[in-house]
Amino acid sequence: MTGLRPLTITSLLLVNSLSSFAYSDIDQYNNFNFDLGNGTTVNYINKIETESYTEILLKRTFNEHLLNWQRKTQYFSSVQQIIGNNDFQSIVKIGERAVPLIVDELKQKPSLLVWALNLIYKKKITNNPDTTIEEASRLWVKKLKL
């Protein structure tokens, strides 16, 4: 027994405990049966899985681009460099699907990300040249009411 390490013993116990169960053992503890031959059930499960996966993937993609953009441009003073950054452009390319995520960010903290809304909607929230980033962020959040 000196040759076996704790990890090996744990692995053996796990394998042995899993093999002592049958998939159907849970049936005695639940009141539901899935008829996967029923097209409605299958369609519902597929729709939920697709929507959930798509939403999770969208958030992950958005957050990756957002963090990369913030990290890469935090010291830039050129608007062209900030909005020309590939990660910023990727957020804009997501389009209207990114809007709720952008609004959530702006609710937490106004930022230059507000410019992405201008590019997505191809318009500005105001033409007042004295509008601050904080004011523009609040205006977009108020207008979009998400």
Helices and strands as residue ranges (DSSP letters): H 6-19, G 23-29, H 39-73, H 79-84, H 86-94, G 95-98, H 99-108, H 114-121, H 133-144
